[in-house]
């Protein structure tokens, strides 16, 4: 699947292999329905960019009351999809770098 970190610059990037957690889910026959929007590059581009915004997909909103209830966090796509009953579970994986 395309893995873009929700930035337009990586819109066509397909990794050579799945993340370990995805490999395990697939091995257990989990059905992956979709990938969701998040803050572009996990909000590391600029602190002035609104949380939940990406150049690839725009601003995430709460489907039930977009002006009052905000899903504006780095994993806002996960929150919005579960709130809309699109899936029964959502997985947010934070990437980190190791010095090992």
Secondary structure, 3 states (H helix, E strand, C coil): CECCCCCHHHCCCECCCCCHHHHHHHHCCCCCCCCCCCCHHHHCCCCCCCCCEECCCEECCCCCCCCCCCCCCCCHHHHHHHHCCCCCCCCCCCCCCCCC
